[in-house]
Amino acid sequence: MFFASCRANVGHVFNLSAFAMIFFVIRDVKAGEQLFYSYCGLEKSASERKAELAPYGITQCICAACVNATPETDAFRKTFRARVQEYSRQSSIWPRLPKFPVEILDDLLRFQRAAVEEGLETDNKYWLVFLPTLMTAYQMAGRNNGPEATLVIQEMARWADFLKSKQAMESSQ
């Protein structure tokens, strides 16, 4: 059974030839863990998500993202995609710097932790734009062979596999 959550672990595609909705996990799911689908855009504040859920008869969302929402987490969600794009834009000048400031990598790692805490690591901008930018920062800092960088590479590979599987499901229509 699927329940609504602003921190979904399930996505979907519609297969026209089978006239069926195909659901798939978008993050690791432990045995016995409940499956959640989001009715809302990830980039919205808690009050905007609440308004978006109202037509479905959901007057109060009890997911962690809504229950624990603060003005800071709302602001983070609303600026998430723009900040990812800005980090990516900035990464183009990093090779021209005489010395890469390690503070940039620290800032990216704080941003990554906040994104994961908010459940935004399933957003396309996170894994298509942010993770490669983070990997570039690791390389520029000379830390691309460390365990943290290896985890980023593994996450990028996992999302690439996911994207291939999703595209295969969509093209089988």
Rosetta constraint file for C-alpha pairs under 8 A:
AtomPair CA 1 CA 34 HARMONIC 7.87 0.50
AtomPair CA 1 CA 35 HARMONIC 6.94 0.50
AtomPair CA 2 CA 34 HARMONIC 7.51 0.50
AtomPair CA 2 CA 35 HARMONIC 5.30 0.50
AtomPair CA 2 CA 36 HARMONIC 5.37 0.50
AtomPair CA 2 CA 37 HARMONIC 6.41 0.50
AtomPair CA 3 CA 34 HARMONIC 7.94 0.50
AtomPair CA 3 CA 35 HARMONIC 6.56 0.50
AtomPair CA 3 CA 36 HARMONIC 4.82 0.50
AtomPair CA 3 CA 37 HARMONIC 6.06 0.50
AtomPair CA 4 CA 8 HARMONIC 7.44 0.50
AtomPair CA 4 CA 36 HARMONIC 5.36 0.50
AtomPair CA 4 CA 37 HARMONIC 4.99 0.50
AtomPair CA 4 CA 38 HARMONIC 5.29 0.50
AtomPair CA 4 CA 39 HARMONIC 6.58 0.50
AtomPair CA 4 CA 61 HARMONIC 7.94 0.50
AtomPair CA 4 CA 63 HARMONIC 7.92 0.50
AtomPair CA 5 CA 36 HARMONIC 5.55 0.50
AtomPair CA 5 CA 37 HARMONIC 5.88 0.50
AtomPair CA 5 CA 38 HARMONIC 5.08 0.50
AtomPair CA 5 CA 39 HARMONIC 7.55 0.50
AtomPair CA 5 CA 61 HARMONIC 7.30 0.50
AtomPair CA 5 CA 62 HARMONIC 7.70 0.50
AtomPair CA 5 CA 63 HARMONIC 5.23 0.50
AtomPair CA 5 CA 65 HARMONIC 7.97 0.50
AtomPair CA 6 CA 37 HARMONIC 7.69 0.50
AtomPair CA 6 CA 38 HARMONIC 5.17 0.50
AtomPair CA 6 CA 39 HARMONIC 7.39 0.50
AtomPair CA 6 CA 40 HARMONIC 6.55 0.50
AtomPair CA 6 CA 42 HARMONIC 6.91 0.50
AtomPair CA 6 CA 63 HARMONIC 6.39 0.50
AtomPair CA 6 CA 64 HARMONIC 7.86 0.50
AtomPair CA 6 CA 65 HARMONIC 6.05 0.50
AtomPair CA 6 CA 66 HARMONIC 7.25 0.50
AtomPair CA 6 CA 119 HARMONIC 7.96 0.50
AtomPair CA 7 CA 36 HARMONIC 7.46 0.50
AtomPair CA 7 CA 37 HARMONIC 7.84 0.50
AtomPair CA 7 CA 38 HARMONIC 6.81 0.50
AtomPair CA 7 CA 63 HARMONIC 7.19 0.50
AtomPair CA 7 CA 64 HARMONIC 7.48 0.50
AtomPair CA 7 CA 65 HARMONIC 6.50 0.50
AtomPair CA 7 CA 118 HARMONIC 7.41 0.50
AtomPair CA 7 CA 119 HARMONIC 5.14 0.50
AtomPair CA 7 CA 120 HARMONIC 7.60 0.50
AtomPair CA 8 CA 26 HARMONIC 7.86 0.50
AtomPair CA 8 CA 35 HARMONIC 7.64 0.50
AtomPair CA 8 CA 36 HARMONIC 4.81 0.50
AtomPair CA 8 CA 37 HARMONIC 4.77 0.50
AtomPair CA 8 CA 38 HARMONIC 5.26 0.50
AtomPair CA 8 CA 119 HARMONIC 7.70 0.50
AtomPair CA 9 CA 25 HARMONIC 5.60 0.50
AtomPair CA 9 CA 26 HARMONIC 5.21 0.50
AtomPair CA 9 CA 27 HARMONIC 5.39 0.50
AtomPair CA 9 CA 28 HARMONIC 7.55 0.50
AtomPair CA 9 CA 29 HARMONIC 7.22 0.50
AtomPair CA 9 CA 35 HARMONIC 6.25 0.50
AtomPair CA 9 CA 36 HARMONIC 5.47 0.50
AtomPair CA 9 CA 37 HARMONIC 6.52 0.50
AtomPair CA 10 CA 23 HARMONIC 6.48 0.50
AtomPair CA 10 CA 24 HARMONIC 5.48 0.50
AtomPair CA 10 CA 25 HARMONIC 4.31 0.50
AtomPair CA 10 CA 26 HARMONIC 5.28 0.50
AtomPair CA 10 CA 27 HARMONIC 7.51 0.50
AtomPair CA 10 CA 35 HARMONIC 6.42 0.50
AtomPair CA 10 CA 36 HARMONIC 5.80 0.50
AtomPair CA 10 CA 37 HARMONIC 5.28 0.50
AtomPair CA 11 CA 23 HARMONIC 5.69 0.50
AtomPair CA 11 CA 24 HARMONIC 5.48 0.50
AtomPair CA 11 CA 25 HARMONIC 6.16 0.50
AtomPair CA 11 CA 26 HARMONIC 6.09 0.50
AtomPair CA 11 CA 37 HARMONIC 6.50 0.50
AtomPair CA 12 CA 21 HARMONIC 6.60 0.50
AtomPair CA 12 CA 22 HARMONIC 5.41 0.50
AtomPair CA 12 CA 23 HARMONIC 4.30 0.50
AtomPair CA 12 CA 24 HARMONIC 6.02 0.50
AtomPair CA 13 CA 21 HARMONIC 5.88 0.50
AtomPair CA 13 CA 22 HARMONIC 5.34 0.50
AtomPair CA 13 CA 23 HARMONIC 6.67 0.50
AtomPair CA 13 CA 166 HARMONIC 7.72 0.50
AtomPair CA 13 CA 169 HARMONIC 7.32 0.50
AtomPair CA 13 CA 170 HARMONIC 6.50 0.50
AtomPair CA 14 CA 19 HARMONIC 7.23 0.50
AtomPair CA 14 CA 20 HARMONIC 5.90 0.50
AtomPair CA 14 CA 21 HARMONIC 4.42 0.50
AtomPair CA 14 CA 22 HARMONIC 6.00 0.50
AtomPair CA 14 CA 170 HARMONIC 7.34 0.50
AtomPair CA 15 CA 19 HARMONIC 5.61 0.50
AtomPair CA 15 CA 20 HARMONIC 5.32 0.50
AtomPair CA 15 CA 21 HARMONIC 6.04 0.50
AtomPair CA 15 CA 22 HARMONIC 6.84 0.50
AtomPair CA 15 CA 169 HARMONIC 7.39 0.50
AtomPair CA 15 CA 170 HARMONIC 6.62 0.50
AtomPair CA 15 CA 172 HARMONIC 7.34 0.50
AtomPair CA 15 CA 173 HARMONIC 5.29 0.50
AtomPair CA 16 CA 20 HARMONIC 6.65 0.50
AtomPair CA 16 CA 173 HARMONIC 5.46 0.50
AtomPair CA 17 CA 172 HARMONIC 7.97 0.50
AtomPair CA 17 CA 173 HARMONIC 5.07 0.50
AtomPair CA 18 CA 173 HARMONIC 7.54 0.50
AtomPair CA 25 CA 29 HARMONIC 7.27 0.50
AtomPair CA 26 CA 122 HARMONIC 6.55 0.50
AtomPair CA 26 CA 162 HARMONIC 7.77 0.50
AtomPair CA 27 CA 122 HARMONIC 7.18 0.50
AtomPair CA 29 CA 33 HARMONIC 6.25 0.50
AtomPair CA 29 CA 35 HARMONIC 8.00 0.50
AtomPair CA 39 CA 52 HARMONIC 7.92 0.50
AtomPair CA 39 CA 53 HARMONIC 6.96 0.50
AtomPair CA 40 CA 44 HARMONIC 7.69 0.50
AtomPair CA 40 CA 49 HARMONIC 5.85 0.50
AtomPair CA 40 CA 52 HARMONIC 6.55 0.50
AtomPair CA 40 CA 53 HARMONIC 7.20 0.50
AtomPair CA 41 CA 49 HARMONIC 7.38 0.50
AtomPair CA 42 CA 77 HARMONIC 6.93 0.50
AtomPair CA 42 CA 120 HARMONIC 6.93 0.50
AtomPair CA 42 CA 123 HARMONIC 7.56 0.50
AtomPair CA 43 CA 77 HARMONIC 4.81 0.50
AtomPair CA 43 CA 78 HARMONIC 4.92 0.50
AtomPair CA 43 CA 79 HARMONIC 7.54 0.50
AtomPair CA 43 CA 80 HARMONIC 7.00 0.50
AtomPair CA 43 CA 81 HARMONIC 7.70 0.50
AtomPair CA 44 CA 48 HARMONIC 5.72 0.50
AtomPair CA 44 CA 49 HARMONIC 6.01 0.50
AtomPair CA 44 CA 74 HARMONIC 7.15 0.50
AtomPair CA 44 CA 77 HARMONIC 6.24 0.50
AtomPair CA 44 CA 78 HARMONIC 5.73 0.50
AtomPair CA 45 CA 49 HARMONIC 6.14 0.50
AtomPair CA 45 CA 73 HARMONIC 7.98 0.50
AtomPair CA 45 CA 74 HARMONIC 4.58 0.50
AtomPair CA 45 CA 75 HARMONIC 7.27 0.50
AtomPair CA 45 CA 77 HARMONIC 6.68 0.50
AtomPair CA 45 CA 78 HARMONIC 6.60 0.50
AtomPair CA 46 CA 50 HARMONIC 6.09 0.50
AtomPair CA 46 CA 65 HARMONIC 7.70 0.50
AtomPair CA 46 CA 66 HARMONIC 5.57 0.50
AtomPair CA 46 CA 69 HARMONIC 6.34 0.50
AtomPair CA 46 CA 74 HARMONIC 6.49 0.50
AtomPair CA 47 CA 51 HARMONIC 6.26 0.50
AtomPair CA 48 CA 52 HARMONIC 6.15 0.50
AtomPair CA 49 CA 53 HARMONIC 6.16 0.50
AtomPair CA 50 CA 54 HARMONIC 6.30 0.50
AtomPair CA 50 CA 58 HARMONIC 7.84 0.50
AtomPair CA 50 CA 59 HARMONIC 6.90 0.50
AtomPair CA 50 CA 60 HARMONIC 6.80 0.50
AtomPair CA 50 CA 61 HARMONIC 6.95 0.50
AtomPair CA 51 CA 55 HARMONIC 7.90 0.50
AtomPair CA 53 CA 57 HARMONIC 6.92 0.50
AtomPair CA 53 CA 58 HARMONIC 5.42 0.50
AtomPair CA 53 CA 59 HARMONIC 7.00 0.50
AtomPair CA 54 CA 58 HARMONIC 5.20 0.50
AtomPair CA 54 CA 59 HARMONIC 5.55 0.50
AtomPair CA 61 CA 66 HARMONIC 6.26 0.50
AtomPair CA 61 CA 67 HARMONIC 7.52 0.50
AtomPair CA 62 CA 66 HARMONIC 6.27 0.50
AtomPair CA 62 CA 67 HARMONIC 5.76 0.50
AtomPair CA 63 CA 67 HARMONIC 6.08 0.50
AtomPair CA 64 CA 68 HARMONIC 5.63 0.50
AtomPair CA 64 CA 69 HARMONIC 7.89 0.50
AtomPair CA 65 CA 69 HARMONIC 5.74 0.50
AtomPair CA 65 CA 118 HARMONIC 6.36 0.50
AtomPair CA 65 CA 119 HARMONIC 7.75 0.50
AtomPair CA 69 CA 73 HARMONIC 5.84 0.50
AtomPair CA 69 CA 74 HARMONIC 6.55 0.50
AtomPair CA 70 CA 74 HARMONIC 6.09 0.50
AtomPair CA 71 CA 75 HARMONIC 6.06 0.50
AtomPair CA 72 CA 76 HARMONIC 6.08 0.50
AtomPair CA 73 CA 77 HARMONIC 6.17 0.50
AtomPair CA 73 CA 118 HARMONIC 7.42 0.50
AtomPair CA 74 CA 78 HARMONIC 6.21 0.50
AtomPair CA 75 CA 79 HARMONIC 6.12 0.50
AtomPair CA 76 CA 80 HARMONIC 5.64 0.50
AtomPair CA 77 CA 118 HARMONIC 7.80 0.50
AtomPair CA 77 CA 120 HARMONIC 7.99 0.50
AtomPair CA 79 CA 83 HARMONIC 6.00 0.50
AtomPair CA 80 CA 84 HARMONIC 6.24 0.50
AtomPair CA 80 CA 115 HARMONIC 7.96 0.50
AtomPair CA 81 CA 85 HARMONIC 6.28 0.50
AtomPair CA 81 CA 125 HARMONIC 6.43 0.50
AtomPair CA 81 CA 126 HARMONIC 7.99 0.50
AtomPair CA 82 CA 86 HARMONIC 6.15 0.50
AtomPair CA 83 CA 87 HARMONIC 6.11 0.50
AtomPair CA 84 CA 88 HARMONIC 6.25 0.50
AtomPair CA 84 CA 125 HARMONIC 6.90 0.50
AtomPair CA 84 CA 126 HARMONIC 7.17 0.50
AtomPair CA 84 CA 129 HARMONIC 6.83 0.50
AtomPair CA 84 CA 130 HARMONIC 5.64 0.50
AtomPair CA 85 CA 89 HARMONIC 6.13 0.50
AtomPair CA 85 CA 129 HARMONIC 7.28 0.50
AtomPair CA 85 CA 130 HARMONIC 7.84 0.50
AtomPair CA 86 CA 90 HARMONIC 6.10 0.50
AtomPair CA 87 CA 91 HARMONIC 6.19 0.50
AtomPair CA 87 CA 130 HARMONIC 7.51 0.50
AtomPair CA 87 CA 133 HARMONIC 6.99 0.50
AtomPair CA 88 CA 92 HARMONIC 7.12 0.50
AtomPair CA 88 CA 129 HARMONIC 6.73 0.50
AtomPair CA 88 CA 130 HARMONIC 6.91 0.50
AtomPair CA 88 CA 133 HARMONIC 5.62 0.50
AtomPair CA 89 CA 93 HARMONIC 7.91 0.50
AtomPair CA 90 CA 94 HARMONIC 6.98 0.50
AtomPair CA 91 CA 95 HARMONIC 7.87 0.50
AtomPair CA 91 CA 133 HARMONIC 6.53 0.50
AtomPair CA 91 CA 136 HARMONIC 7.31 0.50
AtomPair CA 91 CA 137 HARMONIC 7.54 0.50
AtomPair CA 93 CA 97 HARMONIC 6.85 0.50
AtomPair CA 94 CA 100 HARMONIC 6.55 0.50
AtomPair CA 94 CA 140 HARMONIC 7.38 0.50
AtomPair CA 95 CA 100 HARMONIC 7.83 0.50
AtomPair CA 95 CA 140 HARMONIC 7.29 0.50
AtomPair CA 100 CA 140 HARMONIC 6.11 0.50
AtomPair CA 100 CA 141 HARMONIC 6.12 0.50
AtomPair CA 101 CA 105 HARMONIC 7.67 0.50
AtomPair CA 101 CA 141 HARMONIC 7.64 0.50
AtomPair CA 102 CA 106 HARMONIC 6.44 0.50
AtomPair CA 102 CA 141 HARMONIC 6.25 0.50
AtomPair CA 103 CA 107 HARMONIC 6.08 0.50
AtomPair CA 104 CA 108 HARMONIC 6.21 0.50
AtomPair CA 104 CA 137 HARMONIC 7.47 0.50
AtomPair CA 105 CA 109 HARMONIC 6.16 0.50
AtomPair CA 105 CA 134 HARMONIC 7.34 0.50
AtomPair CA 105 CA 137 HARMONIC 5.73 0.50
AtomPair CA 105 CA 138 HARMONIC 6.90 0.50
AtomPair CA 105 CA 141 HARMONIC 7.53 0.50
AtomPair CA 106 CA 110 HARMONIC 6.29 0.50
AtomPair CA 107 CA 111 HARMONIC 6.19 0.50
AtomPair CA 108 CA 112 HARMONIC 6.08 0.50
AtomPair CA 108 CA 134 HARMONIC 6.56 0.50
AtomPair CA 109 CA 113 HARMONIC 6.21 0.50
AtomPair CA 109 CA 134 HARMONIC 7.88 0.50
AtomPair CA 110 CA 114 HARMONIC 6.28 0.50
AtomPair CA 111 CA 115 HARMONIC 6.11 0.50
AtomPair CA 112 CA 116 HARMONIC 6.23 0.50
AtomPair CA 113 CA 117 HARMONIC 6.11 0.50
AtomPair CA 114 CA 118 HARMONIC 6.17 0.50
AtomPair CA 115 CA 119 HARMONIC 6.17 0.50
AtomPair CA 115 CA 120 HARMONIC 5.03 0.50
AtomPair CA 115 CA 121 HARMONIC 6.03 0.50
AtomPair CA 116 CA 120 HARMONIC 5.75 0.50
AtomPair CA 116 CA 121 HARMONIC 5.38 0.50
AtomPair CA 120 CA 126 HARMONIC 7.20 0.50
AtomPair CA 121 CA 126 HARMONIC 5.63 0.50
AtomPair CA 121 CA 127 HARMONIC 6.99 0.50
AtomPair CA 122 CA 126 HARMONIC 6.91 0.50
AtomPair CA 122 CA 127 HARMONIC 7.42 0.50
AtomPair CA 123 CA 127 HARMONIC 6.99 0.50
AtomPair CA 124 CA 128 HARMONIC 5.69 0.50
AtomPair CA 124 CA 129 HARMONIC 7.74 0.50
AtomPair CA 125 CA 129 HARMONIC 5.15 0.50
AtomPair CA 125 CA 130 HARMONIC 6.35 0.50
AtomPair CA 126 CA 130 HARMONIC 4.73 0.50
AtomPair CA 126 CA 131 HARMONIC 6.27 0.50
AtomPair CA 127 CA 131 HARMONIC 5.12 0.50
AtomPair CA 127 CA 132 HARMONIC 7.46 0.50
AtomPair CA 127 CA 156 HARMONIC 6.53 0.50
AtomPair CA 127 CA 159 HARMONIC 6.83 0.50
AtomPair CA 128 CA 132 HARMONIC 6.93 0.50
AtomPair CA 129 CA 133 HARMONIC 6.32 0.50
AtomPair CA 130 CA 134 HARMONIC 6.09 0.50
AtomPair CA 131 CA 135 HARMONIC 6.14 0.50
AtomPair CA 131 CA 152 HARMONIC 6.76 0.50
AtomPair CA 131 CA 156 HARMONIC 6.74 0.50
AtomPair CA 132 CA 136 HARMONIC 6.21 0.50
AtomPair CA 132 CA 156 HARMONIC 7.81 0.50
AtomPair CA 133 CA 137 HARMONIC 6.36 0.50
AtomPair CA 134 CA 138 HARMONIC 6.34 0.50
AtomPair CA 134 CA 152 HARMONIC 7.93 0.50
AtomPair CA 135 CA 139 HARMONIC 6.27 0.50
AtomPair CA 135 CA 144 HARMONIC 7.15 0.50
AtomPair CA 135 CA 149 HARMONIC 6.67 0.50
AtomPair CA 135 CA 152 HARMONIC 6.92 0.50
AtomPair CA 135 CA 153 HARMONIC 7.55 0.50
AtomPair CA 136 CA 140 HARMONIC 6.10 0.50
AtomPair CA 137 CA 141 HARMONIC 6.04 0.50
AtomPair CA 138 CA 142 HARMONIC 6.17 0.50
AtomPair CA 138 CA 143 HARMONIC 4.98 0.50
AtomPair CA 138 CA 144 HARMONIC 4.88 0.50
AtomPair CA 138 CA 149 HARMONIC 6.49 0.50
AtomPair CA 139 CA 143 HARMONIC 5.83 0.50
AtomPair CA 139 CA 144 HARMONIC 4.75 0.50
AtomPair CA 143 CA 149 HARMONIC 7.03 0.50
AtomPair CA 144 CA 149 HARMONIC 5.26 0.50
AtomPair CA 144 CA 150 HARMONIC 7.43 0.50
AtomPair CA 145 CA 149 HARMONIC 6.29 0.50
AtomPair CA 145 CA 150 HARMONIC 6.71 0.50
AtomPair CA 146 CA 150 HARMONIC 6.29 0.50
AtomPair CA 147 CA 151 HARMONIC 6.31 0.50
AtomPair CA 148 CA 152 HARMONIC 6.55 0.50
AtomPair CA 149 CA 153 HARMONIC 6.29 0.50
AtomPair CA 150 CA 154 HARMONIC 6.17 0.50
AtomPair CA 151 CA 155 HARMONIC 6.11 0.50
AtomPair CA 152 CA 156 HARMONIC 6.11 0.50
AtomPair CA 153 CA 157 HARMONIC 6.18 0.50
AtomPair CA 154 CA 158 HARMONIC 6.11 0.50
AtomPair CA 155 CA 159 HARMONIC 6.22 0.50
AtomPair CA 156 CA 160 HARMONIC 6.14 0.50
AtomPair CA 157 CA 161 HARMONIC 6.21 0.50
AtomPair CA 158 CA 162 HARMONIC 6.18 0.50
AtomPair CA 159 CA 163 HARMONIC 6.04 0.50
AtomPair CA 160 CA 164 HARMONIC 6.25 0.50
AtomPair CA 161 CA 165 HARMONIC 6.23 0.50
AtomPair CA 162 CA 166 HARMONIC 6.11 0.50
AtomPair CA 163 CA 167 HARMONIC 6.03 0.50
AtomPair CA 164 CA 168 HARMONIC 6.12 0.50
AtomPair CA 165 CA 169 HARMONIC 6.27 0.50
AtomPair CA 166 CA 170 HARMONIC 6.20 0.50
AtomPair CA 167 CA 171 HARMONIC 5.98 0.50
AtomPair CA 168 CA 172 HARMONIC 6.11 0.50
AtomPair CA 169 CA 173 HARMONIC 7.42 0.50
